[in-house]
């Protein structure tokens, strides 16, 4: 079974086992359709839970699980990752990708292999657009814009960039 990370479990909220949720996804209302989620420090250690309630307020997203009824139980989930099964995942539209699909892709520029993508800085983290971070000394940051991304093949784990000279280290 393949799991997709949707976000991180935050601090407890109230006394009935609810917790704050910090989503990685942009379309938060998607969470309303989920019946089952998995929570754990990693995909391999994730445990299934049944969704009981989800609310949106000024603090963000508040989640309650059927199996978690006390504040102390919810505390044990703090900082763990909330996953969804691949069959329940909503696939992104053409030209958009899950972070886990992009991380690990080999980046080439012309005939030269630049390296592998090791991280993604998200637009909502204060950047003007998403940025793919390519391994190296120093790291290479490629803005995710059509002017710089020529093609992406997540099945073959390959990204081809163009007009990347300003981002490459000087030799």
C-alpha positions as CSV (number, residue, x, y, z in Angstrom):
1,X,0.0,0.0,0.0
2,X,1.3,3.5,-0.9
3,X,0.5,6.4,1.4
4,X,0.5,10.1,0.5
5,X,1.4,12.7,3.2
6,X,-1.3,15.3,3.6
7,X,0.2,17.2,6.5
8,X,1.4,17.2,10.1
9,X,-0.4,16.7,13.3
10,X,-0.2,19.7,15.6
11,X,-1.0,20.4,19.2
12,X,-4.1,19.2,21.0
13,X,-7.2,21.2,20.8
14,X,-9.8,20.9,23.7
15,X,-10.1,17.9,26.0
16,X,-11.9,15.4,23.7
17,X,-8.9,14.2,21.7
18,X,-9.0,16.8,18.9
19,X,-5.9,18.2,17.4
20,X,-4.7,21.0,15.1
21,X,-3.6,19.9,11.7
22,X,-1.0,21.6,9.5
23,X,-1.8,20.7,5.9
24,X,0.8,20.3,3.1
25,X,-2.0,20.5,0.6
26,X,-3.5,23.7,-0.8
27,X,-7.1,22.6,-1.1
28,X,-8.0,21.9,2.5
29,X,-11.7,21.2,1.9
30,X,-10.5,18.0,0.3
31,X,-10.1,16.7,3.9
32,X,-13.9,16.7,4.3
33,X,-14.1,13.7,2.0
34,X,-11.8,11.4,3.9
35,X,-13.2,8.5,5.9
36,X,-9.9,6.9,6.9
37,X,-6.4,8.3,7.5
38,X,-3.1,7.0,8.6
39,X,-0.9,8.7,11.2
40,X,2.7,7.9,12.1
41,X,6.3,9.2,12.1
42,X,6.8,7.6,8.7
43,X,4.8,5.8,6.0
44,X,6.0,2.4,7.3
45,X,5.0,3.1,10.9
46,X,1.6,4.8,10.1
47,X,-1.5,3.4,11.9
48,X,-5.0,3.6,10.4
49,X,-7.6,5.8,12.1
50,X,-11.3,6.6,11.2
51,X,-12.2,10.3,10.8
52,X,-14.9,11.4,13.1
53,X,-15.0,15.2,12.6
54,X,-13.1,18.0,10.9
55,X,-13.6,21.7,11.3
56,X,-12.1,24.8,9.8
57,X,-11.6,27.9,12.0
58,X,-9.3,30.8,12.3
59,X,-6.7,28.5,14.0
60,X,-6.7,26.3,10.9
61,X,-7.9,22.8,10.7
62,X,-9.2,20.8,13.7
63,X,-9.5,17.0,13.4
64,X,-11.1,14.4,15.6
65,X,-10.6,10.7,15.1
66,X,-13.0,8.0,16.3
67,X,-10.3,6.1,18.2
68,X,-8.9,9.1,20.0
69,X,-11.2,10.5,22.7
70,X,-8.9,12.0,25.3
71,X,-6.4,14.9,25.2
72,X,-3.6,12.6,26.4
73,X,-4.1,10.2,23.5
74,X,-4.0,13.1,21.0
75,X,-0.7,14.4,22.5
76,X,1.0,11.1,21.5
77,X,0.3,12.0,17.8
78,X,1.9,15.5,18.0
79,X,4.4,16.2,15.1
80,X,3.5,12.9,13.3
81,X,2.5,12.9,9.7
82,X,-1.1,12.3,8.5
83,X,-1.3,10.1,5.4
84,X,-4.0,9.0,3.0
85,X,-4.1,5.8,1.0
86,X,-3.2,6.2,-2.6
87,X,-6.7,5.0,-3.7
88,X,-8.2,7.9,-1.7
89,X,-5.8,10.5,-3.0
90,X,-6.9,13.2,-5.4
91,X,-4.4,13.3,-8.2
92,X,-3.1,16.8,-9.1
93,X,-4.1,18.4,-12.4
94,X,-1.8,18.4,-15.5
95,X,1.4,20.3,-14.8
96,X,1.1,20.0,-11.0
97,X,2.9,17.3,-8.9
98,X,3.0,15.8,-5.4
99,X,6.2,16.8,-3.6
100,X,7.0,13.1,-3.1
101,X,6.8,12.6,-6.9
102,X,9.3,15.4,-7.5
103,X,11.8,14.7,-4.7
104,X,14.3,12.2,-6.1
105,X,13.9,13.2,-9.8
106,X,17.1,13.6,-11.8
107,X,17.5,17.1,-13.2
108,X,19.2,17.6,-16.6
109,X,20.1,20.8,-18.4
110,X,20.9,20.2,-22.0
111,X,23.1,17.0,-22.0
112,X,24.4,17.7,-18.5
113,X,23.0,16.0,-15.4
114,X,22.8,18.6,-12.6
115,X,21.7,16.3,-9.8
116,X,18.6,15.1,-7.9
117,X,15.8,17.1,-6.4
118,X,16.1,16.9,-2.6
119,X,13.5,19.3,-1.4
120,X,10.7,21.7,-2.4
121,X,10.2,25.1,-0.9
122,X,6.5,26.0,-1.2
123,X,5.1,29.3,-2.3
124,X,3.1,29.6,0.9
125,X,6.4,29.4,2.9
126,X,7.2,33.0,1.8
127,X,8.6,32.4,-1.7
128,X,7.1,34.0,-4.7
129,X,6.6,30.6,-6.3
130,X,7.5,27.0,-5.6
131,X,11.3,26.2,-5.8
132,X,12.8,22.8,-6.4
133,X,16.1,22.3,-4.5
134,X,18.7,20.3,-6.4
135,X,21.5,18.6,-4.5
136,X,25.1,19.9,-4.8
137,X,27.6,22.3,-3.2
138,X,26.1,24.8,-3.3
139,X,22.5,23.6,-3.7
140,X,20.8,24.8,-6.9
141,X,17.3,26.4,-6.5
142,X,15.1,26.2,-9.6
143,X,11.9,28.3,-9.7
144,X,8.9,26.2,-10.8
145,X,7.9,28.4,-13.7
146,X,7.4,27.4,-17.4
147,X,10.4,29.6,-18.3
148,X,12.7,27.2,-16.5
149,X,11.0,23.8,-16.4
150,X,11.0,22.2,-19.9
151,X,9.5,18.8,-19.0
152,X,8.7,16.6,-16.1
153,X,8.3,12.8,-16.2
154,X,7.5,11.6,-12.7
155,X,7.2,8.0,-13.8
156,X,10.8,8.0,-15.1
157,X,11.9,10.4,-12.3
158,X,13.3,12.9,-14.8
159,X,13.1,16.7,-15.0
160,X,14.6,18.7,-17.8
161,X,15.2,22.4,-17.2
162,X,15.9,25.3,-19.6
163,X,17.3,28.8,-19.2
164,X,19.0,27.6,-16.0
165,X,22.4,29.4,-16.4
166,X,21.6,32.0,-13.7
167,X,20.9,29.3,-11.2
168,X,24.0,27.1,-11.8
169,X,27.2,27.7,-9.8
170,X,30.0,29.4,-11.6
171,X,32.9,27.2,-12.6
